[in-house]
């Protein structure tokens, strides 16, 4: 039986469910993620594959060009403003769920941090995590 991840925005209007194992669990310290989160980084549980992630409720999005040059769609709840997930037009089967949404917070187990070269001095992450100066290839 595959693992199930569930979560919701702050007001409960948007619910997320993902089945299976995440392909990545990470903290991102790029400037876009700092601005998106209102703090030093964003944390994501990333899933890949068709129909792995189900989103219920009304959402809105805005787009930004990542440092890689690829477009990212930043999705949020229009009622409470909670950032819910990120999608990537160049990788349509990939969904990065905001880890703070998870109903069972302990399901999030970050393995690495990206864009450590953009880290803010007051945002300390676990030093045991692998840190990449940018986004690792592959």
C-alpha positions as CSV (number, residue, x, y, z in Angstrom):
1,X,0.0,0.0,0.0
2,X,1.4,3.4,-1.0
3,X,1.9,6.2,1.5
4,X,-0.7,9.0,1.3
5,X,0.1,12.7,2.1
6,X,-2.8,15.0,2.8
7,X,-2.8,18.7,3.7
8,X,-4.7,22.0,3.5
9,X,-4.3,25.7,3.4
10,X,-4.8,27.8,6.5
11,X,-8.5,28.3,6.0
12,X,-9.2,24.8,4.7
13,X,-10.6,25.9,1.3
14,X,-7.9,24.1,-0.6
15,X,-7.1,20.4,0.1
16,X,-4.2,18.5,-1.3
17,X,-3.7,14.7,-1.5
18,X,-0.7,12.9,-2.9
19,X,-0.1,9.1,-3.1
20,X,3.3,7.4,-3.2
21,X,6.8,8.4,-2.3
22,X,8.0,11.9,-2.9
23,X,10.8,12.2,-5.5
24,X,12.4,15.0,-3.4
25,X,12.0,16.7,0.0
26,X,13.9,20.0,0.3
27,X,14.3,23.5,1.4
28,X,14.9,26.2,-1.3
29,X,16.7,29.4,-0.4
30,X,16.4,31.1,-3.7
31,X,15.2,34.7,-3.7
32,X,11.8,33.7,-5.2
33,X,11.2,31.2,-2.4
34,X,12.2,33.8,0.2
35,X,9.6,36.3,-1.2
36,X,7.0,33.6,-1.7
37,X,7.2,32.4,1.9
38,X,7.9,35.8,3.6
39,X,10.9,34.2,5.4
40,X,14.3,32.7,4.5
41,X,13.2,29.7,2.5
42,X,10.4,27.6,1.2
43,X,10.1,23.9,2.0
44,X,8.7,21.3,-0.5
45,X,7.7,17.7,-0.8
46,X,7.9,17.0,-4.5
47,X,5.8,14.4,-6.3
48,X,6.1,13.2,-9.9
49,X,3.8,11.3,-12.2
50,X,0.4,11.6,-13.7
51,X,-2.5,11.8,-11.3
52,X,-0.3,11.4,-8.2
53,X,-1.4,14.8,-6.7
54,X,-5.0,15.8,-6.4
55,X,-6.0,19.4,-5.5
56,X,-9.5,20.2,-4.3
57,X,-10.8,23.8,-4.0
58,X,-10.3,27.0,-5.9
59,X,-6.8,28.2,-6.4
60,X,-5.1,31.1,-8.1
61,X,-1.5,31.3,-9.5
62,X,1.1,33.6,-10.7
63,X,4.2,32.8,-12.7
64,X,7.9,33.6,-12.4
65,X,11.0,32.6,-14.3
66,X,13.3,30.6,-12.2
67,X,17.0,31.1,-12.1
68,X,17.2,28.1,-14.4
69,X,15.3,30.0,-17.0
70,X,12.2,27.7,-16.6
71,X,8.8,29.0,-15.7
72,X,7.2,28.2,-12.4
73,X,3.6,28.6,-11.5
74,X,3.2,29.6,-7.8
75,X,-0.2,28.5,-6.6
76,X,-2.1,29.8,-3.6
77,X,-5.5,29.8,-1.9
78,X,-7.4,33.0,-2.9
79,X,-9.3,33.0,0.4
80,X,-6.4,33.0,2.9
81,X,-3.4,33.6,0.6
82,X,-1.6,30.4,1.8
83,X,1.0,29.2,-0.8
84,X,-0.1,25.7,-1.6
85,X,2.1,24.3,-4.3
86,X,4.3,25.0,-7.4
87,X,3.9,23.5,-10.9
88,X,6.3,23.6,-13.8
89,X,5.0,23.9,-17.4
90,X,8.3,22.2,-18.7
91,X,7.6,19.3,-16.3
92,X,3.8,18.9,-16.3
93,X,3.8,15.8,-14.0
94,X,5.8,17.4,-11.2
95,X,4.1,19.2,-8.3
96,X,6.0,20.7,-5.3
97,X,3.7,20.8,-2.3
98,X,4.4,23.3,0.4
99,X,5.5,21.1,3.3
100,X,3.8,23.3,5.9
101,X,0.4,22.2,4.5
102,X,0.9,18.5,5.5
103,X,-1.6,17.2,8.0
104,X,1.1,15.0,9.4
105,X,4.1,17.3,9.7
106,X,6.5,14.5,10.5
107,X,6.0,13.1,6.9
108,X,8.3,15.9,5.7
109,X,11.9,14.8,5.9
110,X,14.1,17.2,4.0
111,X,17.2,15.7,2.4
112,X,18.9,18.8,1.0
113,X,18.8,22.6,0.5
114,X,19.0,24.4,-2.8
115,X,20.4,27.9,-3.5
116,X,22.4,27.9,-0.4
117,X,24.4,30.7,-2.0
118,X,21.3,32.9,-1.5
119,X,20.8,31.9,2.1
120,X,20.0,34.8,4.5
121,X,22.3,35.0,7.5
122,X,19.5,34.7,10.0
123,X,17.9,31.6,8.3
124,X,19.8,28.7,9.7
125,X,19.0,25.2,8.4
126,X,20.1,21.8,9.7
127,X,23.9,21.8,8.9
128,X,23.6,18.0,8.3
129,X,21.6,18.6,5.1
130,X,23.4,18.5,1.8
131,X,23.6,22.0,0.5
132,X,23.7,23.0,-3.2
133,X,24.7,26.5,-4.3
134,X,22.1,26.2,-7.0
135,X,19.6,23.6,-8.2
136,X,21.3,20.2,-8.6
137,X,21.1,18.7,-12.1
138,X,18.9,15.8,-12.8
